[in-house]
Amino acid sequence: MKRIFVTLIALVIAVPAWAEIDIEEVTSPGGITAWLVEDHSIPFTALELRFRGGTSLDDPTKRGAVYLMSGLIEEGAGEMDARTYARELESLAASFGYSASDDSVSISAQFLTENRDEVIDLLRTTIHEPRFDQDAVDRVRAQVLSGLRSDQTSPSDIAGRSFAEMAYGDHPYGSEGKGTIESVSALTRDDVVTAYENVFTKDRLYVGAVGDITPEELGAVLDELLLDLPDTGKPIPKRADVTITGGVSVIEFDTPQSVALFGHAGIDRDDPDFFSAYLLNHILGGGGFESRLMQEVREKRGLTYGVATYLVPKDLASVYLGSVSSANDRIAEAVDVIRNEWARAASEGVTQKELDDAKTYLTGAYPLRFDGNSQIAGIMVGMQMEDLPIDYIATRNDKVNAVTLEDVNRVASELLDPDGLHFTIVGKPEGLDG
């Protein structure tokens, strides 16, 4: 049975072509809404449940509780301890996955049609009756602590924590969602239960389903799984102020190569200029070897193996980030080149050819995202959380192509802030002072 499931996983790319994906909004008899792509070519379904809030719901004194809780959901439920639970899941040839980010907690499920009822029973028990046994709490906590200790010796992680603290201050975004060694060590089982109660409520629920299931069948599944959840949970925090200012921060670390994280305030996903900023980012630093920064920093000067930029529009704040690493005696030059390219793009904009090439790449690459039921289910949930229309997949490339050169260059002058660009550098950089 398990081999059959693996084979089906490999075949789930046999979904409708991306441009023809037909999303239907389904409302269960109990009033729970989901988006569905119905496809009966393979007896397999992917279900994605996502709860808004994520690790941002942690009490400041209990940082890491939601993250720890998300790792404990599969460690036994109902009358099943962790080992019995794992055996039951394997016997059903099903797969469950759990994750927590700043803004959400996700549960992903993949299952065969012939086992749907049994899998939904197990998933319901998982969601409604997690055990959080003390031995499981201790075991998963030890795993989290091991990861946190490893992060303390990672220049990239050190830079990320420092930048977040400067950018977001005392907002939850300003500290590590996984917690600290001190905060995670102090968490109790009661803290895990509280985190569970804060997260799993209907007022922040989003659902996507793809595969061999009808709207009527999905409605019954939704009510079986989710109707009994509490209506409301802990309030989501207010928006964060992005407080970081221009400059350089140096964190001394004994390594031959410095790592830099750089950025400033960004642009929200629902901003009318988001697609202009998206194209601008591709040209400046998000387009791999063809981006300006890669050409100037790597190809022309050999200062790094890679440099990249990316828009980070979170639910409660947005930043524009980039990263680069270089030898300690060359990182200062890399910083200068990046700053100069930032300023040049802000003042001069981009060319029509750069824009046309970016559009060609981004519209051509978009269909590659839809390479399986699980991926499509996740995309649909993301669309709902971002309040995008149900026909967004079919119209997204039109929105990219509608952006004009004037749009991109106006946004470049408004968004890019060379003086506000802050570099957090971990290493022993020469010629740079914090």
C-alpha positions in Angstrom: 0.0 0.0 0.0 2.8 2.4 0.8 4.4 1.8 -2.6 1.1 2.5 -4.3 0.9 5.8 -2.4 4.4 6.8 -3.5 3.6 6.0 -7.1 0.5 8.2 -6.9 2.5 11.1 -5.4 4.7 10.9 -8.5 1.7 11.1 -10.7 -0.2 14.0 -9.2 1.2 16.3 -11.8 -1.6 15.0 -13.9 -3.8 17.9 -12.9 -5.4 20.3 -15.4 -3.0 22.6 -17.2 -2.4 25.6 -15.0 -4.3 28.1 -17.2 -7.3 25.8 -17.2 -7.4 25.2 -13.4 -11.0 25.5 -12.5 -11.4 26.7 -8.9 -14.8 26.3 -7.3 -15.8 27.9 -4.0 -17.5 25.3 -1.8 -19.5 26.1 1.4 -20.2 23.2 3.7 -23.7 22.6 5.2 -22.2 24.0 8.4 -20.9 27.2 6.7 -17.2 26.5 6.3 -15.7 27.8 3.0 -13.0 26.1 0.9 -11.6 26.4 -2.6 -11.7 23.2 -4.7 -10.0 22.0 -7.9 -12.0 18.8 -8.7 -10.0 16.2 -10.7 -10.9 12.6 -10.8 -8.1 11.3 -13.1 -6.2 9.9 -10.1 -7.8 8.5 -6.9 -5.9 10.9 -4.7 -6.6 14.2 -2.8 -4.5 16.9 -1.3 -6.0 19.0 1.5 -4.5 22.2 2.9 -5.7 23.8 6.1 -4.1 27.1 7.2 -4.8 29.2 10.3 -3.8 32.8 10.2 -1.7 34.1 13.1 1.2 31.7 13.4 4.1 32.3 15.8 3.0 36.0 16.1 0.4 34.7 18.5 3.0 33.8 21.1 3.0 35.6 24.4 6.2 37.7 24.6 7.3 35.7 27.6 6.4 32.3 25.9 8.3 32.8 22.6 8.5 29.5 20.7 5.2 28.0 22.1 3.4 27.9 18.8 6.4 26.5 16.9 6.8 23.8 19.5 3.1 23.0 19.5 3.2 22.6 15.7 5.9 20.0 16.1 3.9 18.1 18.6 0.6 17.8 16.8 1.6 14.5 15.2 3.0 13.1 18.4 -0.1 11.2 19.4 -3.8 12.0 19.5 -6.9 10.5 21.2 -6.0 7.1 22.5 -2.9 6.8 20.3 0.5 7.6 21.6 3.2 8.8 19.2 4.2 5.4 18.0 0.7 4.0 17.6 -0.3 7.2 15.8 2.6 6.9 13.3 1.8 3.3 12.6 -1.9 4.2 11.9 -0.9 6.9 9.5 1.5 4.6 7.7 -1.1 1.9 7.4 -3.5 4.3 5.7 -0.8 5.2 3.1 -1.5 8.9 4.0 0.8 11.8 4.7 0.3 14.7 7.1 2.5 17.7 7.4 2.6 20.6 9.9 4.4 23.9 9.8 4.4 27.3 11.5 5.6 30.6 10.2 5.3 34.2 11.5 1.8 34.5 10.0 0.2 31.0 9.9 0.1 27.4 11.0 -0.5 24.9 8.2 -1.7 21.3 8.1 -1.2 19.5 4.9 -2.8 16.1 4.2 -2.5 13.8 1.2 -4.6 10.6 0.9 -6.0 7.9 -1.4 -9.7 8.0 -2.1 -10.2 4.5 -0.9 -8.9 5.5 2.6 -10.5 8.9 2.8 -13.0 8.2 5.6 -10.3 6.6 7.8 -7.8 9.4 7.1 -10.3 12.1 7.9 -11.1 10.3 11.2 -7.5 10.3 12.0 -7.0 13.9 11.0 -10.0 15.0 13.0 -8.6 13.2 16.1 -5.3 15.0 15.4 -6.8 18.4 15.3 -9.3 18.0 18.1 -7.6 15.6 20.5 -3.8 16.1 20.5 -2.2 14.5 23.5 0.8 16.6 24.1 2.3 13.9 26.3 5.1 15.2 28.5 7.6 12.7 27.1 6.7 14.0 23.6 7.0 17.6 24.7 10.5 16.9 26.1 11.6 15.0 23.0 10.4 17.6 20.5 11.7 20.4 22.7 15.1 18.8 22.6 15.0 18.8 18.8 14.0 22.5 18.8 16.8 23.4 21.2 19.3 21.5 19.1 18.3 23.6 16.1 18.5 26.8 18.1 22.0 25.9 19.2 23.0 25.3 15.6 21.5 28.6 14.6 23.8 30.4 17.0 26.8 29.4 14.9 25.2 30.2 11.6 26.2 33.7 10.2 23.0 33.9 8.1 20.8 33.2 11.1 22.7 35.6 13.3 22.3 38.3 10.6 18.6 37.5 10.2 17.8 37.8 13.9 19.7 41.1 14.2 18.1 42.6 11.2 14.6 41.6 12.4 15.2 43.1 15.8 16.2 46.4 14.3 13.4 46.3 11.7 10.5 45.4 13.9 11.5 46.3 17.4 9.3 44.7 20.1 6.7 43.4 17.6 6.6 39.6 17.4 8.3 39.8 14.0 11.3 41.3 15.8 12.2 38.0 17.6 12.7 34.4 16.4 9.4 32.6 16.0 11.2 29.3 17.1 12.0 31.1 20.4 15.3 31.3 22.2 17.1 28.6 24.1 16.0 30.3 27.3 12.3 30.7 26.3 11.9 27.2 24.9 13.6 25.6 27.9 11.1 27.3 30.1 8.0 26.3 28.2 5.6 23.9 29.9 2.9 21.5 28.6 0.3 24.1 29.7 2.0 26.7 27.4 1.7 24.2 24.5 -2.0 23.7 25.2 -2.5 27.4 25.3 -0.8 27.9 22.0 -3.0 25.2 20.5 -6.1 26.9 21.8 -4.9 30.2 20.4 -4.3 28.9 16.9 -7.0 26.4 15.9 -10.2 28.5 15.5 -12.6 29.0 12.7 -12.3 32.8 12.4 -8.8 32.4 10.9 -9.2 29.3 8.8 -8.5 28.9 5.1 -8.9 25.6 3.1 -7.8 24.4 -0.3 -8.5 20.9 -1.8 -7.3 19.4 -5.0 -8.1 16.0 -6.4 -10.6 13.1 -6.4 -13.4 14.7 -4.3 -16.7 16.3 -5.2 -18.0 19.6 -3.7 -20.6 17.6 -1.7 -18.0 15.2 -0.4 -15.7 18.1 0.5 -18.5 19.8 2.3 -19.0 16.7 4.5 -15.3 16.5 5.2 -15.1 20.2 6.2 -17.9 19.8 8.7 -16.5 16.5 10.1 -13.0 18.1 10.5 -13.6 21.7 11.4 -17.2 22.5 12.4 -16.6 21.9 16.1 -13.6 24.2 16.4 -14.0 27.3 18.5 -15.3 30.3 16.7 -12.6 32.8 17.8 -9.0 32.7 19.1 -6.4 35.1 20.4 -6.4 38.4 18.6 -3.7 38.8 16.0 -1.2 41.5 16.8 -1.4 45.0 15.3 0.8 46.0 12.3 4.5 46.5 12.9 6.3 49.7 12.2 9.4 49.1 10.1 11.9 51.1 12.2 15.2 50.2 10.6 17.4 53.1 9.3 20.2 53.3 6.9 23.7 52.3 7.8 25.9 49.3 8.6 25.9 47.0 11.6 28.8 44.7 12.2 28.5 41.6 14.3 32.0 40.1 15.0 32.2 36.4 14.1 35.3 34.4 13.5 34.8 33.3 9.8 36.9 34.0 6.6 33.7 35.1 4.8 31.3 37.8 5.9 27.6 37.4 5.4 25.4 40.5 4.8 21.7 40.9 5.0 20.5 44.2 3.7 17.2 46.0 3.2 14.7 48.6 4.1 10.9 49.1 4.2 9.0 47.2 1.4 5.7 47.1 -0.3 2.5 45.3 0.8 1.0 42.5 -1.3 -2.3 44.4 -1.8 -0.6 47.6 -2.9 -1.7 48.6 -6.5 2.0 48.9 -7.4 3.0 45.4 -6.2 3.5 43.9 -9.7 5.6 46.9 -10.7 7.8 46.3 -7.6 7.8 42.6 -8.4 9.2 43.2 -11.9 11.6 45.8 -10.5 13.0 43.3 -8.0 13.5 40.7 -10.7 15.6 43.1 -12.7 17.6 44.5 -9.8 18.4 41.3 -7.7 15.7 38.7 -8.0 16.4 37.4 -11.5 19.4 35.1 -10.9 22.4 35.5 -13.2 20.6 38.1 -15.3 19.9 40.5 -12.5 21.9 43.7 -12.2 23.4 42.9 -8.9 24.6 39.5 -10.0 26.2 41.0 -13.0 27.8 43.8 -11.1 28.8 42.1 -7.9 29.7 38.6 -9.3 30.2 38.6 -13.0 32.2 41.8 -13.4 34.0 41.9 -10.1 34.0 38.4 -8.7 33.1 39.6 -5.2 30.6 36.7 -4.4 29.2 33.5 -5.6 25.7 34.9 -5.3 23.6 38.0 -4.4 19.9 38.1 -4.3 17.0 40.4 -3.4 13.4 39.6 -2.5 10.2 41.3 -1.5 8.9 40.1 1.9 5.3 41.2 2.3 4.2 39.7 5.6 0.7 40.1 7.0 1.7 42.8 9.4 4.6 44.5 7.8 6.6 44.5 4.6 10.4 44.8 3.9 12.6 44.6 0.9 15.6 42.4 1.6 18.7 41.1 0.0 21.7 38.9 0.9 25.3 38.6 -0.1 28.4 36.9 1.2 32.0 37.8 0.4 35.5 37.4 1.7 36.2 39.7 4.7 38.6 41.8 2.7 36.1 42.3 -0.2 32.7 42.7 1.5 33.2 46.5 1.8 33.5 46.7 -2.0 30.4 44.5 -2.4 28.4 46.8 -0.1 29.5 49.8 -2.2 28.5 48.2 -5.4 25.1 47.2 -4.1 24.4 50.7 -2.7 25.5 52.2 -6.0 23.2 49.9 -8.0 20.3 50.7 -5.6 20.9 54.4 -6.2 21.2 54.0 -10.0 17.9 52.1 -10.2 16.2 54.6 -8.0 17.4 57.6 -10.1 17.6 56.2 -13.6 15.1 53.3 -13.5 15.3 50.3 -15.8 15.2 49.8 -19.6 12.4 48.6 -21.8 14.5 45.6 -22.7 15.1 44.7 -19.1 11.4 45.0 -18.4 10.4 42.9 -21.4 12.9 40.2 -20.5 11.6 40.1 -16.9 8.0 39.8 -18.1 9.0 36.9 -20.5 10.7 35.0 -17.7 8.1 35.6 -14.9 5.1 34.8 -17.1 6.8 31.7 -18.5 7.9 30.4 -15.1 4.5 30.9 -13.5 3.0 27.6 -14.8 5.9 25.6 -13.3 4.5 26.4 -9.8 1.4 24.2 -10.5 3.2 20.8 -10.6 1.1 18.8 -8.2 -2.1 18.6 -6.2 -0.4 19.7 -2.9 1.3 22.7 -4.5 -2.0 23.9 -6.0 -3.9 23.4 -2.7 -1.2 25.5 -1.0 -1.4 28.2 -3.7 -5.1 28.4 -3.4 -4.9 28.9 0.4 -2.3 31.6 -0.1 -4.6 33.3 -2.5 -7.4 33.3 0.0 -5.2 34.7 2.7 -4.1 37.5 0.4 -7.7 38.2 -0.5 -7.0 37.5 -4.2 -9.9 36.8 -6.6 -10.8 33.2 -7.4 -9.8 33.7 -11.0 -6.3 35.1 -10.1 -4.4 32.1 -11.6 -5.9 32.8 -15.0 -5.4 36.6 -14.8 -2.0 36.8 -13.0 0.1 37.0 -16.1 -2.1 39.6 -17.6 -1.4 41.8 -14.6 2.3 41.3 -15.1 2.1 42.1 -18.7 0.0 45.2 -18.0 2.9 46.9 -16.1 4.5 49.7 -18.1 8.0 51.1 -18.1 6.7 54.2 -16.6 5.0 52.2 -13.8 8.3 50.4 -12.9 10.4 53.5 -13.0 8.0 55.5 -10.9 7.9 52.7 -8.3 11.7 52.4 -8.4 12.0 56.1 -7.5 9.5 55.7 -4.7 10.4 52.3 -3.2 14.2 52.2 -3.5 15.9 54.1 -0.7 19.7 54.0 -1.0 20.2 56.2 2.1 17.8 54.0 4.1 19.4 50.8 3.0 20.8 49.0 6.1 23.5 46.3 6.0 23.8 43.8 8.8 27.1 42.1 8.4 28.3 39.0 10.3 32.0 38.2 10.1 35.2 40.1 10.3 34.8 42.6 7.5 37.6 44.9 6.7 37.0 48.6 6.0 33.5 48.6 7.6 32.6 49.8 11.0 29.4 49.1 12.8 
